[in-house]
Amino acid sequence: MGKGGGGDLMKQIQAMQAKLADAQQKLEDMTFEATAGGGAVYVKMNARPHLLEITVKPEAVDPEDVDMLQDLIMAAMNDGLEKVRTGQMQQLAGLAGGLNIPGLTS
């Protein structure tokens, strides 16, 4: 009896696992930067995502307007997270490309 293409499927899965490992390594090496308030708040993140650095310029600190500083930090963080998501999608896009798994391809 023949293998029915099972060997090819295993090769495709192994190739996909190698591509996934490569994409994960590239993500580990990536950093993303974002700012808010014209650079008043700066954040640097990695793809996990973990916050690596945050910088707040002194002129952004107004004891009378703490809400504005909180909004700037939130805006910078959200922008950074969006950049992380975009970077992750770029690295992971096409990993399943070329796989012909019955029931999973359209």
Residue pairs with C-beta under 8 A, 6 or more apart in sequence:
9 101
12 98
12 99
12 100
12 101
13 99
16 95
16 96
16 99
19 95
20 92
20 95
23 91
23 92
23 95
24 91
26 91
27 47
27 87
27 88
27 91
28 46
28 47
30 46
30 47
30 87
30 91
31 44
31 45
31 46
31 52
32 44
32 45
32 46
32 47
32 49
32 80
32 83
32 84
32 87
33 42
33 43
33 44
33 45
33 80
33 83
34 42
34 43
34 45
34 76
34 77
34 79
34 80
34 83
35 41
35 42
35 43
35 76
35 79
36 72
36 73
36 75
36 76
36 79
37 60
37 72
37 75
37 76
39 57
40 56
40 57
40 59
40 60
40 72
41 54
41 55
41 56
41 57
41 60
41 69
41 72
41 73
41 75
41 76
42 53
42 54
42 55
42 56
42 76
43 51
43 53
43 54
43 55
43 73
43 76
43 77
43 80
44 51
44 52
44 53
44 54
44 80
45 51
45 52
45 80
45 81
45 83
45 84
46 52
46 84
47 84
47 87
47 88
47 91
49 80
49 81
49 84
51 77
51 80
54 73
54 76
56 69
56 72
56 73
60 68
60 69
60 72
61 69
62 68
62 69
96 104
99 105
